[in-house]
Amino acid sequence: MNKGSLIIISGPSGSGKDTVLKKLFKKMPEIEFSISSVSRAMREGEIQGEKYNFITRAEFEKMIADDALLEYNVYCDNYYGTPKAPVERCIASGGEIILEVDVNGAANVRKNCPDNFSVFIAPPSFEVLRNRLINRGTETDEVIEKRLAQAKNELDRAKEYDYIVVNDDLDVAVDELKNIILSERHKIDRNSDILAKL
């Protein structure tokens, strides 16, 4: 059986990573998505088990105590984290699983799960990023400025990743991410079964 892998995806707000991943999963439905656990209330339009599993604070703290998370953090007084079991199960079965996480979470995951490679989704320019956030029309100027300040920090840490995909043309970005994954599938250390047969 081929060795499985965890694919870490990060990028600043406005880089379009959610849209890239949505199109990627249509092209590569065999890849799993790591569903995060969160202790906040479900928002309108969200579906339990789609992107998040909504659990109580007490349930989340039990997961921390049981060492059941690859990484977690606190944001706006709520816990967000990545359960270990689904990731480990997918990798053990030779599959691939994508984890969308911020740069801090990615650093923690690299320590706790060595069978990974990471891709940073970047905007074509900081000005394009600013315009995307403004054109959403969903946030105040103050929130946009906070997101842009955070984006600068995230862009400074892009060098921590194995690959970078610039999301200028959506279809090109999706194809580039797909090609990275296909390339990783053919690495020698992920194909020991083929070598054994030879």
C-alpha positions in Angstrom: 0.0 0.0 0.0 1.2 3.5 -0.8 2.1 5.8 2.0 -0.6 8.4 2.8 0.0 12.1 3.4 -1.4 15.2 5.0 -1.6 18.2 2.7 -1.4 21.5 4.7 -3.0 24.4 3.0 -2.7 28.0 4.2 -3.1 31.5 2.9 -4.3 34.9 4.0 -7.9 35.9 4.0 -8.7 37.0 0.5 -6.2 34.7 -1.2 -9.1 32.6 -2.4 -8.0 29.3 -0.8 -11.6 28.2 -0.1 -12.6 28.7 -3.7 -9.4 26.9 -4.9 -10.1 23.9 -2.6 -13.8 23.7 -3.7 -12.8 23.3 -7.3 -9.9 21.0 -6.4 -12.2 18.6 -4.6 -14.4 18.4 -7.7 -11.4 17.4 -9.7 -9.9 15.1 -7.1 -12.9 13.7 -5.0 -10.7 10.9 -3.6 -8.9 13.4 -1.3 -10.4 13.8 2.1 -10.9 17.1 4.0 -9.9 17.4 7.6 -12.9 18.8 9.6 -12.0 21.0 12.4 -13.6 21.0 15.9 -14.8 24.3 17.3 -16.4 25.4 20.5 -18.3 28.4 19.1 -22.0 28.4 18.1 -22.9 27.5 14.6 -23.5 30.5 12.3 -26.3 30.9 9.8 -25.6 28.9 6.7 -23.1 26.6 8.4 -23.7 22.8 8.4 -22.5 20.5 11.1 -19.7 18.3 9.8 -19.2 20.2 6.6 -16.2 22.4 7.5 -16.5 22.3 11.3 -17.8 19.9 14.0 -19.5 22.2 16.6 -18.9 20.9 20.1 -19.1 22.3 23.6 -16.2 23.9 25.4 -16.1 21.0 27.9 -15.9 18.5 25.0 -13.1 20.4 23.4 -11.2 20.7 26.7 -11.6 16.9 27.1 -10.0 16.5 23.6 -7.0 18.6 24.8 -6.7 16.6 28.0 -6.8 13.3 26.0 -4.1 14.6 23.6 -6.7 14.0 20.8 -5.7 17.1 18.7 -2.9 17.7 16.2 -3.1 21.4 16.9 -5.5 23.9 18.5 -5.8 27.6 19.3 -8.1 30.1 20.9 -9.6 32.8 18.8 -12.2 35.3 20.1 -12.6 33.2 23.2 -13.4 30.0 21.3 -11.4 26.9 20.7 -10.5 25.7 17.1 -8.5 22.5 16.5 -7.7 19.6 14.3 -8.7 16.1 15.6 -5.8 13.5 15.3 -7.9 10.4 14.7 -9.3 11.1 11.2 -5.9 12.4 9.9 -4.0 9.4 11.3 -6.7 6.9 10.0 -6.5 8.4 6.4 -2.7 8.4 6.3 -2.6 4.8 7.7 -4.9 3.7 4.9 -2.7 5.3 2.2 -5.0 8.2 1.6 -4.5 11.9 1.3 -6.2 14.5 3.6 -6.2 18.2 3.2 -6.0 20.4 6.3 -6.8 24.1 5.8 -5.1 25.9 8.7 -3.3 29.2 9.5 0.4 29.6 9.7 0.6 29.0 13.4 -1.5 25.9 13.2 0.6 24.7 10.2 3.8 25.0 12.3 2.3 22.9 15.1 1.0 20.2 12.7 4.4 19.8 11.1 5.8 18.9 14.5 3.1 16.4 15.3 2.5 14.8 11.9 5.7 14.2 9.8 3.9 12.7 6.8 2.9 16.0 5.3 3.7 18.6 2.7 2.5 22.2 2.7 1.2 24.6 0.1 0.8 28.4 0.6 -2.0 30.0 -1.5 -0.9 33.6 -2.2 -2.6 36.5 -4.0 -0.9 38.0 -7.0 -0.2 41.2 -5.1 -1.0 42.9 -1.8 -3.1 45.4 -3.7 -5.2 42.7 -5.2 -5.7 41.2 -1.8 -6.8 44.5 -0.4 -9.3 44.9 -3.3 -10.7 41.4 -2.8 -11.4 42.1 0.9 -13.0 45.4 0.1 -15.1 44.0 -2.7 -16.6 41.3 -0.5 -18.6 44.1 1.2 -19.0 41.9 4.3 -16.6 43.7 6.7 -16.0 47.1 8.2 -12.9 49.1 7.2 -11.4 48.4 10.7 -11.8 44.6 10.2 -10.3 44.8 6.7 -7.3 46.6 8.1 -6.9 43.9 10.8 -7.1 41.2 8.1 -4.5 43.0 6.0 -2.1 43.3 9.0 -2.5 39.6 9.6 -2.0 38.9 5.9 1.4 40.7 6.0 2.5 38.4 8.8 1.3 35.3 7.0 3.0 36.3 3.7 6.2 36.8 5.7 6.0 33.2 6.7 5.2 31.7 3.3 8.9 30.6 3.1 8.0 27.9 5.8 6.0 26.0 3.1 7.1 23.5 0.6 5.2 25.0 -2.3 3.5 28.3 -3.3 0.5 28.7 -5.6 -0.3 32.3 -6.7 -4.1 32.6 -7.2 -4.3 35.1 -10.0 -6.3 32.9 -12.4 -8.5 30.5 -10.5 -8.4 27.6 -13.0 -4.6 27.9 -13.3 -4.2 27.9 -9.5 -6.4 24.8 -9.1 -4.4 23.0 -11.8 -1.1 24.0 -10.2 -2.3 22.6 -6.8 -3.5 19.4 -8.5 -0.1 19.0 -10.2 1.7 19.4 -6.9 -0.4 16.7 -5.3 0.1 14.4 -8.3 3.9 15.0 -8.2 3.9 14.2 -4.4 2.1 10.9 -5.1 5.1 9.7 -7.2 7.8 10.4 -4.6 9.9 7.3 -3.9 9.3 7.4 -0.2 5.5 7.2 -0.8 5.7 4.2 -3.1 7.7 1.5 -1.2 5.1 -1.1 -2.4 6.0 -0.6 -6.0 9.7 -0.9 -5.2 9.1 -4.1 -3.2 7.3 -5.7 -6.1 10.2 -4.8 -8.5 
